[in-house]
Amino acid sequence: AEAGLATLRPLSQILLAMSDNPSNPVFNHNLFEAIASIVKVCVPMQPDAVEAVLLPVFGQILERNVVDFLPYTFQILGLLLDATPSVKPLYQALFERLLTDQLWRAQANVPGLVRLLRAYFSKHTSFAELLRSHMEAILMRFQFILCNRKTEASAMDLLNAMYMHLPIEFYQQHFKTLITVVLSRLQSSKSPKLQRDFVISCSLFMHRSPSNLLPQAMNEIQAGLLLNILGTVWMTVLKMSLKLDERKVCTLGLAKLMALDEVKQNPQLLNSCCVSLVALLNLLPATGKVEEEGSDDDAPPPDMGAGLEFEVSFSKLRNTDLPGAQSGLAPDVPDLHAAAKAVLKPNFGAAVMQLAQANAELQPLAIFLQ
């Protein structure tokens, strides 16, 4: 940590000097990546010392509105806020500015803004009043980035951050409107990637929240909407290649949905749910490729993106999460099979045995639940 801090001080001064004329995007990206790597290692042990070096520099970048550096600054501020044991005044003062239209209109800023808001959400006890009073503004920014194909994935990241870190009472009064907005975008977009993100997000919500809220909201929007979506979009997505943490929330979210009377009493849909569980639990290893934690989606472009459009190539840093954040959407589920069996066996063991007699596809699930 001491060696890291000794390196961080001169790097922060180089950063300040470069902010006067940020004309070399490749160098700037690597400079921020180096700072992020040091912060990731040092901040858990010496958060105050790291903040003492970086916050004055970041404060100047924000005050002078150094546009090329803002996407990176927001991401590293998110990492710092996650790690700090005592919230510094800068974070309180910065919050309202984070929600200004101008910042969200620059697409390169969006991943960093979402990363920083996630840190505010995870520290909601320190920012309760700010978050409650600005929830409507946050949801307006969510809707704005959801309606742009280039930023809709970040919109779903923002939604997932809310579901993971905020108590439901912070946004419950807006929840039905939130779901309506996402469904409307889903209908106009027809994008398989957005359908995938939608189902994963709803699964996360089902897993972490009272199990009647999502079905109730959907059926208030339109009678029978839940069964319609479950039987079409939801089942289609569960056949896609999913990462391990995504399979965890999809499995446990689906188990809650299967417990609803309207699903239990629909044999065809219940059968489809059970077929999906065979894939989610990877009970047939030969059925297809299952994506684990890593993905090439965030791999750096060749030559660090030299010659490519700045906004696209130089926004996402690789080291903006604390060690241990690799568990992603399901840090509370260390073992998928154990968690799934604990939920499914008492509730569906007998039903699956019965369904498996008529459908050989379900035999692996019946064996798993014995």
Disulfide bonds with the S-S distance in Angstrom:
none
